[in-house]
């Protein structure tokens, strides 16, 4: 069992560990329990009723949170010619082709998201091991392999996040910062859960949304009443 400090112990006292909170009550409790000296990230963990080992029950997708995540992501775009100019105009932090590939091969990773045009993927594929190991490889399912680089960059900057089922059958995703208003966190939470519901695999049987909890980086988790979303 991990050891927790006095602040955590104090925060736990204000949360009923056996209760299932309504969404807005949950974000209120999480905000109150976020007492760290930095602006903690608020995260959601959802356990889904799918078999993570079966390919036809994989859950993966993207959602643009209405109020963003509270973090401005550094976007790198692999593109040439007009598409490179388009990416720059959309606000991409780094744009290039062979020059960026060489830089990454030398160990540079000062970015958070990669976007690539389809015609660049044969070259970007050389970085498969480097980018894949850090979860940065562009992927069509995540909307990061596209000729519409302008839209991709703007959505990422606006708060688009990717969610993906892990081996334990869970989804973990950020929905903002503890400094966000309750309404903002509540709407971001709703957007994420709605996206997960839309992503339900046809092969999944029985109860899909099994359990969920919200927590801040350093705070205790608060169980969600999922009936509100069903």
C-alpha positions in Angstrom: 0.0 0.0 0.0 1.4 3.4 -0.9 1.9 5.9 1.9 -0.1 9.1 1.8 0.7 12.4 3.4 -1.4 14.5 5.9 -3.1 16.5 3.1 -4.3 13.4 1.4 -5.6 11.9 4.6 -7.5 15.1 5.3 -8.9 15.2 1.8 -10.2 11.6 2.2 -12.2 12.6 5.2 -14.4 14.8 3.0 -15.2 12.0 0.6 -17.6 9.1 1.2 -15.6 6.2 -0.2 -18.7 4.0 -0.4 -21.0 6.5 -2.2 -21.5 7.0 -5.9 -21.5 10.7 -6.7 -23.6 12.5 -9.3 -21.2 14.0 -12.0 -21.4 17.6 -10.7 -21.1 16.5 -7.1 -18.1 14.4 -8.0 -16.2 17.3 -9.7 -17.0 19.6 -6.7 -15.6 17.0 -4.3 -12.4 16.5 -6.5 -11.8 20.3 -6.7 -12.2 20.6 -2.9 -9.7 17.7 -2.4 -7.1 19.2 -4.7 -4.9 20.9 -2.2 -1.4 20.6 -3.8 0.6 23.8 -4.5 0.4 23.3 -8.2 -2.7 23.2 -10.5 -3.5 19.5 -10.4 -4.8 17.7 -13.5 -8.3 16.2 -13.1 -8.5 12.7 -14.5 -11.2 10.1 -15.2 -10.7 6.3 -15.0 -13.5 4.2 -16.6 -13.7 0.4 -16.5 -15.5 -1.0 -19.6 -17.3 -4.2 -20.1 -15.1 -5.4 -23.0 -12.5 -8.0 -23.5 -9.3 -6.0 -24.0 -7.6 -9.1 -25.5 -10.0 -9.2 -28.4 -9.3 -7.0 -31.4 -13.0 -6.6 -32.2 -13.6 -5.1 -28.7 -10.9 -2.5 -28.8 -12.0 1.0 -27.8 -10.0 3.9 -29.2 -11.0 7.3 -30.4 -10.7 11.1 -29.9 -12.9 13.8 -28.5 -12.6 17.6 -28.4 -13.2 18.7 -24.8 -15.5 21.8 -24.8 -13.2 23.6 -22.4 -9.8 22.0 -23.3 -7.4 20.3 -20.9 -5.8 23.3 -19.4 -2.5 22.4 -21.2 -1.4 23.8 -24.5 0.1 21.0 -26.5 3.1 21.4 -28.7 2.2 20.1 -32.1 4.7 18.7 -34.7 3.5 18.2 -38.3 5.3 16.2 -40.9 4.3 17.8 -44.2 5.7 19.3 -47.4 4.9 22.2 -49.7 1.5 23.7 -49.4 0.5 21.4 -46.5 3.5 22.6 -44.5 2.4 26.2 -45.0 -1.1 25.2 -44.0 0.2 23.6 -40.8 2.2 26.7 -39.9 -0.8 29.0 -40.5 -2.9 26.8 -38.3 -0.5 27.3 -35.4 1.7 24.1 -35.5 4.8 24.5 -33.3 7.1 22.5 -35.6 6.7 21.7 -39.3 9.1 19.8 -41.6 9.9 16.5 -43.2 13.4 15.0 -43.4 14.9 17.6 -41.1 12.5 16.7 -38.3 12.9 13.0 -38.8 16.7 13.4 -38.5 16.3 15.5 -35.4 14.1 12.9 -33.7 16.5 10.2 -34.6 19.1 12.2 -32.7 17.0 12.0 -29.6 14.9 15.2 -29.8 11.3 15.0 -28.4 10.3 18.5 -27.5 6.7 18.0 -28.6 3.4 16.5 -27.4 1.5 15.4 -30.5 2.6 14.3 -34.0 0.5 14.9 -37.2 1.5 13.7 -40.6 0.1 13.9 -44.1 -0.5 10.4 -45.6 2.3 10.9 -48.2 4.8 11.4 -45.4 4.0 8.1 -43.6 6.5 6.0 -45.5 9.3 8.3 -44.1 7.7 8.7 -40.7 7.5 4.9 -40.5 11.2 4.9 -39.9 10.5 6.5 -36.5 8.1 3.7 -35.5 10.1 2.4 -32.6 11.0 5.8 -31.3 7.6 7.5 -31.6 5.6 4.3 -30.9 7.3 3.7 -27.6 6.2 7.2 -26.4 2.7 7.0 -27.8 3.5 9.7 -30.4 3.1 7.8 -33.7 0.6 9.4 -36.0 -2.5 7.3 -36.5 -5.5 7.6 -38.8 -7.9 6.5 -36.0 -6.7 9.4 -33.9 -7.1 11.8 -36.7 -3.3 12.5 -36.8 -2.7 11.1 -40.3 -4.6 13.4 -42.6 -4.3 15.9 -45.4 -6.5 18.3 -43.5 -3.6 19.4 -41.3 -5.2 22.7 -40.5 -8.2 21.1 -38.9 -6.0 18.5 -37.0 -3.8 21.2 -35.5 -6.7 23.5 -34.5 -8.5 20.7 -32.8 -5.5 19.6 -30.9 -4.8 23.1 -29.8 -8.5 23.5 -28.8 -8.4 20.5 -26.4 -8.7 17.3 -28.5 -7.6 14.2 -26.5 -7.2 10.6 -27.5 -8.5 7.7 -25.4 -7.5 4.1 -25.7 -8.4 0.9 -23.8 -5.5 -0.5 -21.8 -4.7 -4.1 -21.0 -6.8 -4.0 -17.9 -9.9 -2.9 -19.8 -9.8 0.7 -18.6 -9.7 4.1 -20.1 -7.7 6.9 -18.4 -8.1 10.5 -19.7 -7.7 14.1 -18.4 -10.7 16.3 -18.3 -9.1 19.6 -17.2 -7.4 21.3 -14.3 -8.4 21.7 -10.7 -8.6 25.5 -11.3 -11.4 24.9 -13.9 -14.9 25.8 -12.8 -17.3 23.0 -11.8 -19.4 23.6 -14.9 -16.3 23.3 -17.2 -15.2 20.1 -15.6 -18.7 18.7 -15.7 -19.2 19.4 -19.4 -15.7 18.0 -20.2 -16.6 14.8 -18.3 -19.9 14.5 -20.1 -18.2 14.9 -23.5 -15.7 12.2 -22.7 -18.3 9.7 -21.4 -20.6 10.4 -24.4 -17.6 9.7 -26.7 -16.9 6.4 -25.0 -20.6 5.4 -25.3 -20.4 6.2 -29.1 -17.3 4.0 -29.3 -18.9 0.9 -27.9 -17.8 -2.1 -30.0 -20.6 -4.1 -31.7 -19.0 -7.2 -30.3 -19.3 -6.0 -26.7 -22.1 -7.7 -24.8 -23.7 -6.9 -21.4 -23.0 -3.9 -19.2 -20.6 -1.6 -21.1 -19.9 1.3 -18.6 -19.0 -0.8 -15.5 -17.5 1.8 -13.2 -15.8 5.1 -13.2 -14.0 7.5 -10.8 -12.7 11.0 -11.0 -9.6 12.2 -9.2 -6.9 15.0 -9.2 -3.2 14.3 -9.5 -2.6 14.2 -5.8 -6.1 13.7 -4.4 -8.3 10.7 -3.6 -10.7 9.3 -6.2 -14.5 9.9 -6.2 -16.8 7.2 -7.6 -19.2 8.2 -10.3 -22.9 7.3 -10.5 -22.9 6.0 -14.1 -26.7 5.9 -14.2 -26.5 9.6 -15.0 -24.8 8.7 -18.3 -26.8 5.6 -19.2 
